[in-house]
Amino acid sequence: MNNNNKIVKRFIISVNGIKNNITNEFTNKKNETFVYNQSVVYNQLKDKFDNMNCFQKYKNYTSTNNLPTFVRNLETLV
C-alpha cells in the first residue's frame, strides 16, 4: 500500500483524510471488506457530514462495526 492507502479498524471520514485523498480498507466483524476513498465518499455526502455535530466538533465521523447505511447505498466508493 502506498501513503494514500490505509488499513483501518473502523469506518472513518476525517478532514485530513479528505484533504490527503486517503483510501481506506476496512474489514467489519462479519469479515466483509470495504475499500473507500474518503474524498469520494465525502464529496457525495458533503452536506450530511458537514451538518453532523461530531464532524463539526472533532473534524471526523466514525462507525465501528460496519459501513454506515447511507455510505453503503452510494454507487461509487473509490
N, C-alpha and C positions, 0 to 999 in steps of 0.2 A: 504494500500500500504506500502511496506517496503522502506527502504532507497534508494534502487536502482530503484524504480519506481516513476515517477513524472508525474503529470498532468500539461501540458503546454498549453499556449495560441497560440503557433505557432510552426511550424516545426523547429527544431534546431538540428544541429550536432555540438558538441564542443569538443575540445581536452580533457577537463576534463570529459565530458560525456562519451567519448570513453574510457578513462583511467579507469573510475569508473564503466564501464559496465552498464550505466543508460538505463532503458527502459522508454520511454515517451508515454503518451497518449495524443493525440491532436485531438480536435474537430474543424472542419472548419466551415465557415459561413453557409454552406448548411446542417449543423448538421450531417456530416459524421465523424465518429470517426476512428482514425487510431492509432494502437499501434505499436511501432517500437523500436528496441534496437539500440542505437547509434553505438555501436561497430559492430553489424551485418551489418548495412547499410554502415557504413564507410569502412569496410573491403572489401565489394563488389565493392565499387566505390572509392577506395583509391586514384588512380591516378587522377580522376576527381576532388575530393576535394582538394588534395594537390596542384593542379595547379590553383585553384581559388585564385584570389587576396585577397578576403575577408578572406579566410581561412588562407592564409599565414600571412596576416597583423593582423587580430583580433582573430585568432585561433577558429573561428566558422563560420557556414553558417546558415542563417535563411530564412524561407519563411513564410510570414504572413498569407496568405489566403488559402493555400492548400499544400498538399504534392507535391513536385516537380515531374514533369512527369517522369524524369529519376529514381526517387525513386519508384513511383507507379508501374513502369514496372518490378521491382525486384520480384523474386519468393519468397524470404524469407525476412521478416522484423523483426522477433523476434528470 
